[in-house]
Amino acid sequence: MKLIVGLGNPGAKYAANRHNIGFMAVDRIAADHGFSPWKARFHGLAAEGRLGTMRVTLLKPQTFMNLSGQSVGEAMRYLKLTPAEVIVMHDELDLAPGKCRVKQGGGHAGHNGLRSIHQHIGADYGRVRLGVGHPGDKERVAGHVLSDFAKADQGWLDDLLRGVSDGAAALAQGDGPRFQNLVAARLQPARNSGTRPAPEKPAPAIPAPAPAPAVEPASLTDKLRQLSERFRQT
């Protein structure tokens, strides 16, 4: 069994924030893979289902981002899982918008949701880092993650969430490379370049041989002259 956690803040005010891309990802998985309705559990909202052959519980902590570990720790202990069986999906400033990376263990890089999870279950859980880009200035980070995705972001965001859903079964079964390939396939589908190979030039036509000039039939007078000349020669 696996516990897949999406990080975000509860409430309509935050629903479209960059910080809530983790919520968006698990919502997409639940909808596409026929999970049970969301129910209040573990200081969060949980849904149950299967991804491939793996039983999975999806979790959206409702404790606000900075206390996410409380919800994740309670769910992990109740389900009798180890940190290695927990996967957390979260926004990542250090990845360009639309990029996705899988990581097992490591630091929290200042992410408050991960920091809280570290405090409750340690650092050995898996992460799916969903790129939202960096505003370029440390002072603008809070405003950046707590603001909504722009309209211009909707195309790649939808492709990214579809890709996460496409690869969810591979992720649950521990196949990180296949998961990332399926996400990439959504973000960079094979497209017709719009060019076609130039048609082959037809071989130059071989001109038909010129007809031999017509030979005028010899007249009767000419024939008689030719015969007389032959007799003279003999």
Stockholm file with secondary structure:
# STOCKHOLM 1.0

chainA/1-234         MKLIVGLGNPGAKYAANRHNIGFMAVDRIAADHGFSPWKARFHGLAAEGRLGTMRVTLLKPQTFMNLSGQSVGEAMRYLKLTPAEVIVMHDELDLAPGKCRVKQGGGHAGHNGLRSIHQHIGADYGRVRLGVGHPGDKERVAGHVLSDFAKADQGWLDDLLRGVSDGAAALAQGDGPRFQNLVAARLQPARNSGTRPAPEKPAPAIPAPAPAPAVEPASLTDKLRQLSERFRQT
#=GR chainA/1-234 SS CEEEEECCCCSGGGTTBGGGHHHHHHHHHHHHTTCCCCEEETTEEEEEEEETTEEEEEEEECSCGGGHHHHHHHHHHHTTCCGGGEEEEEEETTSCTTCEEEEESCCCTTCHHHHHHHHHHCSCSEEEEEECCCCSSGGGHHHHHTSBCCGGGHHHHHHHHHHHHHTHHHHHTTCHHHHHHHHHHHHSCCCCCSCCCCCCCCCCCCCCCCCCCCCCCCCHHHHHHHHHHHHHHC
#=GC SS_cons         CEEEEECCCCSGGGTTBGGGHHHHHHHHHHHHTTCCCCEEETTEEEEEEEETTEEEEEEEECSCGGGHHHHHHHHHHHTTCCGGGEEEEEEETTSCTTCEEEEESCCCTTCHHHHHHHHHHCSCSEEEEEECCCCSSGGGHHHHHTSBCCGGGHHHHHHHHHHHHHTHHHHHTTCHHHHHHHHHHHHSCCCCCSCCCCCCCCCCCCCCCCCCCCCCCCCHHHHHHHHHHHHHHC
//
